[in-house]
Amino acid sequence: MAAMEHRIKLTVAYLGTPFAGWQLQNGQRTVQGELESALARVTGANRTPITGAGRTDAGVHARGQTAHLDLAHSPPVGKLAAVLNAALPPEISVRHAVVVPSTFHARRSARAKLYTYRIGWGQPPVPWAGLRRAHVSVPRDLDVLEEGLRLLIGRRDMASFTVPDPTQGPSVRTLLDAWSTGSRDRLSIHFLGNGFLRYQVRRMVGLLLEISWQRETLETLRRLITQPTPGAPVWTAPACGLTLEKVYYRKPGRPRGGNSERDNLVAG
Protein backbone atom coordinates (compact mmCIF):
# COMPACT_ATOMS: atom_id res chain seq x y z
CA MET A 1 0.00 0.00 0.00
CA ALA A 2 1.32 3.45 -0.92
CA ALA A 3 2.61 5.56 1.96
CA MET A 4 -0.01 8.29 1.52
CA GLU A 5 -2.97 5.93 1.37
CA HIS A 6 -5.42 5.52 4.23
CA ARG A 7 -7.22 2.26 4.96
CA ILE A 8 -10.89 2.79 5.72
CA LYS A 9 -13.27 0.26 7.22
CA LEU A 10 -16.93 0.39 6.21
CA THR A 11 -19.90 -1.21 7.92
CA VAL A 12 -22.55 -1.82 5.29
CA ALA A 13 -26.20 -2.88 5.38
CA TYR A 14 -28.16 -3.98 2.34
CA LEU A 15 -31.35 -5.62 1.22
CA GLY A 16 -30.01 -8.38 -1.00
CA THR A 17 -33.18 -9.06 -3.02
CA PRO A 18 -32.24 -7.09 -6.18
CA PHE A 19 -28.57 -8.11 -6.22
CA ALA A 20 -26.67 -11.11 -7.59
CA GLY A 21 -24.72 -11.24 -4.32
CA TRP A 22 -21.87 -9.19 -2.90
CA GLN A 23 -19.05 -10.03 -5.31
CA LEU A 24 -18.44 -8.30 -8.65
CA GLN A 25 -19.83 -10.29 -11.60
CA ASN A 26 -19.80 -9.34 -15.26
CA GLY A 27 -23.20 -8.18 -16.42
CA GLN A 28 -24.75 -8.55 -12.94
CA ARG A 29 -25.84 -6.00 -10.38
CA THR A 30 -23.92 -6.63 -7.16
CA VAL A 31 -23.41 -4.85 -3.84
CA GLN A 32 -19.65 -4.53 -4.33
CA GLY A 33 -20.21 -3.12 -7.81
CA GLU A 34 -22.66 -0.48 -6.57
CA LEU A 35 -20.32 0.56 -3.75
CA GLU A 36 -17.30 0.87 -6.04
CA SER A 37 -19.30 2.86 -8.59
CA ALA A 38 -20.61 5.23 -5.92
CA LEU A 39 -17.11 5.69 -4.50
CA ALA A 40 -15.72 6.57 -7.94
CA ARG A 41 -18.44 9.17 -8.45
CA VAL A 42 -17.91 10.92 -5.12
CA THR A 43 -14.10 10.92 -5.26
CA GLY A 44 -13.70 11.56 -8.99
CA ALA A 45 -10.93 8.96 -8.97
CA ASN A 46 -10.49 5.69 -10.81
CA ARG A 47 -12.47 2.74 -9.53
CA THR A 48 -11.10 1.62 -6.16
CA PRO A 49 -11.43 -2.03 -5.04
CA ILE A 50 -13.57 -2.60 -1.96
CA THR A 51 -12.94 -5.88 -0.11
CA GLY A 52 -15.77 -7.46 1.87
CA ALA A 53 -15.57 -9.79 4.85
CA GLY A 54 -17.65 -12.37 3.01
CA ARG A 55 -19.33 -13.05 -0.31
CA THR A 56 -23.04 -13.18 0.48
CA ASP A 57 -24.99 -15.03 -2.21
CA ALA A 58 -27.70 -13.68 -4.49
CA GLY A 59 -30.70 -12.49 -2.50
CA VAL A 60 -28.96 -12.66 0.90
CA HIS A 61 -29.09 -9.54 3.09
CA ALA A 62 -26.65 -7.89 5.51
CA ARG A 63 -27.06 -5.68 8.54
CA GLY A 64 -23.37 -5.56 9.43
CA GLN A 65 -21.20 -6.54 6.46
CA THR A 66 -17.65 -5.23 6.93
CA ALA A 67 -15.46 -4.00 4.08
CA HIS A 68 -12.25 -2.07 3.59
CA LEU A 69 -10.70 0.18 0.94
CA ASP A 70 -7.57 2.26 0.48
CA LEU A 71 -7.77 5.94 -0.51
CA ALA A 72 -5.06 8.55 -0.97
CA HIS A 73 -7.53 11.42 -0.61
CA SER A 74 -11.09 11.28 0.60
CA PRO A 75 -13.78 13.43 2.24
CA PRO A 76 -13.36 13.71 6.03
CA VAL A 77 -13.97 10.15 7.19
CA GLY A 78 -16.77 11.35 9.47
CA LYS A 79 -18.69 12.47 6.39
CA LEU A 80 -17.73 9.63 4.07
CA ALA A 81 -20.72 7.44 4.98
CA ALA A 82 -23.17 10.27 4.29
CA VAL A 83 -21.48 11.17 1.00
CA LEU A 84 -21.54 7.55 -0.17
CA ASN A 85 -25.15 7.05 0.90
CA ALA A 86 -26.21 10.02 -1.21
CA ALA A 87 -24.75 8.23 -4.26
CA LEU A 88 -25.96 4.71 -3.45
CA PRO A 89 -29.28 3.06 -4.33
CA PRO A 90 -31.79 2.86 -1.46
CA GLU A 91 -31.17 -0.86 -0.92
CA ILE A 92 -27.61 -0.18 0.33
CA SER A 93 -26.53 1.92 3.31
CA VAL A 94 -23.05 2.61 4.68
CA ARG A 95 -23.64 2.68 8.44
CA HIS A 96 -20.12 3.63 9.58
CA ALA A 97 -16.76 4.58 8.11
CA VAL A 98 -13.55 4.71 10.18
CA VAL A 99 -9.81 4.83 9.52
CA VAL A 100 -8.06 1.63 10.58
CA PRO A 101 -4.43 0.42 10.57
CA SER A 102 -3.06 -0.78 7.25
CA THR A 103 -2.79 -4.29 8.75
CA PHE A 104 -6.58 -4.58 9.01
CA HIS A 105 -8.19 -6.77 6.36
CA ALA A 106 -11.98 -7.15 6.27
CA ARG A 107 -11.84 -10.83 5.32
CA ARG A 108 -8.51 -12.14 6.64
CA SER A 109 -8.78 -10.35 10.01
CA ALA A 110 -12.31 -11.62 10.64
CA ARG A 111 -12.62 -14.19 13.42
CA ALA A 112 -16.36 -14.98 13.39
CA LYS A 113 -19.64 -14.13 11.70
CA LEU A 114 -23.21 -14.12 12.96
CA TYR A 115 -25.93 -15.13 10.51
CA THR A 116 -29.66 -15.13 11.25
CA TYR A 117 -32.23 -17.02 9.22
CA ARG A 118 -35.78 -15.66 9.63
CA ILE A 119 -38.91 -17.56 8.79
CA GLY A 120 -42.59 -16.70 9.13
CA TRP A 121 -45.85 -18.50 8.55
CA GLY A 122 -48.42 -15.74 9.10
CA GLN A 123 -49.31 -12.52 7.34
CA PRO A 124 -46.72 -9.84 8.33
CA PRO A 125 -48.35 -6.93 10.21
CA VAL A 126 -46.74 -4.43 7.81
CA PRO A 127 -45.58 -5.08 4.21
CA TRP A 128 -41.87 -4.53 4.80
CA ALA A 129 -41.70 -6.95 7.74
CA GLY A 130 -41.64 -9.87 5.33
CA LEU A 131 -38.79 -8.65 3.13
CA ARG A 132 -36.15 -10.54 5.13
CA ARG A 133 -38.23 -13.60 5.98
CA ALA A 134 -38.86 -16.86 4.18
CA HIS A 135 -42.52 -17.87 4.30
CA VAL A 136 -42.79 -21.55 5.15
CA SER A 137 -45.13 -24.00 6.84
CA VAL A 138 -45.39 -23.88 10.62
CA PRO A 139 -42.58 -25.95 12.23
CA ARG A 140 -44.23 -28.85 14.04
CA ASP A 141 -41.55 -29.73 16.56
CA LEU A 142 -39.32 -26.91 17.83
CA ASP A 143 -37.76 -29.13 20.50
CA VAL A 144 -36.27 -31.47 17.91
CA LEU A 145 -35.11 -28.46 15.88
CA GLU A 146 -33.24 -27.19 18.94
CA GLU A 147 -31.71 -30.63 19.43
CA GLY A 148 -30.50 -30.52 15.83
CA LEU A 149 -28.93 -27.12 16.41
CA ARG A 150 -26.96 -28.51 19.35
CA LEU A 151 -25.64 -31.34 17.18
CA LEU A 152 -24.19 -28.81 14.72
CA ILE A 153 -22.17 -26.89 17.34
CA GLY A 154 -18.42 -27.55 17.34
CA ARG A 155 -15.69 -28.23 14.82
CA ARG A 156 -17.27 -30.19 11.98
CA ASP A 157 -16.69 -31.12 8.36
CA MET A 158 -19.63 -29.30 6.78
CA ALA A 159 -19.23 -30.73 3.28
CA SER A 160 -22.79 -32.12 3.39
CA PHE A 161 -24.12 -28.58 3.68
CA THR A 162 -22.43 -27.10 0.63
CA VAL A 163 -22.21 -27.96 -3.07
CA PRO A 164 -19.31 -29.67 -4.88
CA ASP A 165 -16.69 -27.07 -5.82
CA PRO A 166 -13.09 -28.07 -6.69
CA THR A 167 -11.86 -24.55 -5.87
CA GLN A 168 -13.36 -24.44 -2.38
CA GLY A 169 -10.62 -26.04 -0.31
CA PRO A 170 -11.13 -27.63 3.14
CA SER A 171 -14.72 -27.82 4.35
CA VAL A 172 -14.09 -28.01 8.11
CA ARG A 173 -15.65 -25.14 10.02
CA THR A 174 -16.29 -24.33 13.69
CA LEU A 175 -19.79 -23.37 14.79
CA LEU A 176 -19.32 -21.54 18.09
CA ASP A 177 -23.02 -21.36 18.91
CA ALA A 178 -26.45 -21.92 17.39
CA TRP A 179 -29.84 -21.08 18.87
CA SER A 180 -33.36 -20.01 17.96
CA THR A 181 -35.72 -17.26 19.10
CA GLY A 182 -39.30 -16.76 18.08
CA SER A 183 -42.89 -15.83 18.73
CA ARG A 184 -46.35 -16.92 17.65
CA ASP A 185 -45.90 -16.41 13.88
CA ARG A 186 -42.15 -16.29 13.26
CA LEU A 187 -38.85 -17.93 14.12
CA SER A 188 -35.24 -16.77 13.88
CA ILE A 189 -32.35 -19.25 13.80
CA HIS A 190 -28.93 -17.84 14.68
CA PHE A 191 -25.50 -19.23 13.78
CA LEU A 192 -22.20 -17.89 15.14
CA GLY A 193 -19.17 -19.44 13.49
CA ASN A 194 -15.59 -18.85 12.42
CA GLY A 195 -16.58 -19.16 8.76
CA PHE A 196 -19.27 -20.59 6.52
CA LEU A 197 -19.28 -22.47 3.23
CA ARG A 198 -21.41 -21.49 0.27
CA TYR A 199 -25.09 -22.29 1.04
CA GLN A 200 -24.10 -23.80 4.40
CA VAL A 201 -26.51 -21.84 6.58
CA ARG A 202 -29.41 -22.21 4.16
CA ARG A 203 -28.86 -25.96 3.85
CA MET A 204 -28.54 -26.43 7.62
CA VAL A 205 -31.79 -24.51 8.05
CA GLY A 206 -33.46 -26.51 5.28
CA LEU A 207 -32.66 -29.82 6.96
CA LEU A 208 -33.62 -28.54 10.42
CA LEU A 209 -37.00 -27.42 9.10
CA GLU A 210 -37.57 -30.75 7.39
CA ILE A 211 -36.76 -32.48 10.68
CA SER A 212 -39.26 -30.21 12.46
CA TRP A 213 -41.88 -31.14 9.82
CA GLN A 214 -41.07 -34.84 10.41
CA ARG A 215 -39.97 -35.32 6.81
CA GLU A 216 -36.43 -36.08 7.99
CA THR A 217 -34.92 -37.29 11.25
CA LEU A 218 -32.09 -36.38 13.58
CA GLU A 219 -30.39 -39.58 12.43
CA THR A 220 -30.11 -38.06 8.95
CA LEU A 221 -28.42 -35.02 10.44
CA ARG A 222 -26.02 -37.16 12.48
CA ARG A 223 -25.12 -39.19 9.39
CA LEU A 224 -24.43 -36.09 7.28
CA ILE A 225 -22.15 -34.74 10.03
CA THR A 226 -20.23 -37.99 10.58
CA GLN A 227 -20.17 -38.97 6.88
CA PRO A 228 -19.62 -35.68 5.02
CA THR A 229 -21.13 -35.85 1.53
CA PRO A 230 -20.65 -32.84 -0.76
CA GLY A 231 -23.87 -32.14 -2.61
CA ALA A 232 -25.98 -34.30 -0.29
CA PRO A 233 -29.72 -34.17 -1.11
CA VAL A 234 -30.52 -31.46 1.42
CA TRP A 235 -33.19 -28.80 0.87
CA THR A 236 -31.65 -25.33 0.53
CA ALA A 237 -33.88 -22.79 2.29
CA PRO A 238 -34.70 -19.63 0.27
CA ALA A 239 -32.10 -16.84 0.21
CA CYS A 240 -34.63 -14.17 1.26
CA GLY A 241 -34.58 -15.38 4.87
CA LEU A 242 -30.83 -15.05 5.46
CA THR A 243 -29.03 -12.00 6.88
CA LEU A 244 -25.36 -11.48 7.75
CA GLU A 245 -25.83 -9.71 11.07
CA LYS A 246 -22.29 -9.05 12.29
CA VAL A 247 -18.65 -9.73 11.54
CA TYR A 248 -16.40 -10.12 14.57
CA TYR A 249 -12.72 -9.23 15.00
CA ARG A 250 -10.24 -9.69 17.79
CA LYS A 251 -10.45 -6.99 20.45
CA PRO A 252 -7.45 -4.63 20.34
CA GLY A 253 -4.81 -5.68 22.84
CA ARG A 254 -6.42 -9.06 23.54
CA PRO A 255 -3.92 -11.89 22.91
CA ARG A 256 -4.91 -15.26 21.55
CA GLY A 257 -5.67 -17.83 24.25
CA GLY A 258 -6.60 -17.26 27.86
CA ASN A 259 -10.32 -16.56 27.95
CA SER A 260 -12.74 -18.20 25.55
CA GLU A 261 -12.49 -17.10 21.93
CA ARG A 262 -15.91 -15.43 22.14
CA ASP A 263 -14.69 -13.18 24.98
CA ASN A 264 -11.92 -11.87 22.73
CA LEU A 265 -14.24 -10.79 19.90
CA VAL A 266 -15.81 -7.47 19.04
CA ALA A 267 -18.27 -6.73 16.26
CA GLY A 268 -16.81 -4.86 13.29
Secondary structure, 3 states (H helix, E strand, C coil): CCCCCEEEEEEEEECCCCCCCCCCCCCCCCHHHHHHHHHHHHHCCCCCCCEECCCCCCCCEEEEEEEEEEECCCCCHHHHHHHHHHHCCCCEEEEEEEEECCCCCCCCCEEEEEEEEEEECCCCCCHHHHCCCEECCCCCCHHHHHHHHHHHCEEEECHHHCCCCCCCCCCEEEEEEEEEEEECCEEEEEEEECCCCCCHHHHHHHHHHHHHCCCCCHHHHHHHHHCCCCCCCCCCCCHHHEEEEEEEEECCCCCCCCCCHHHHEEEC
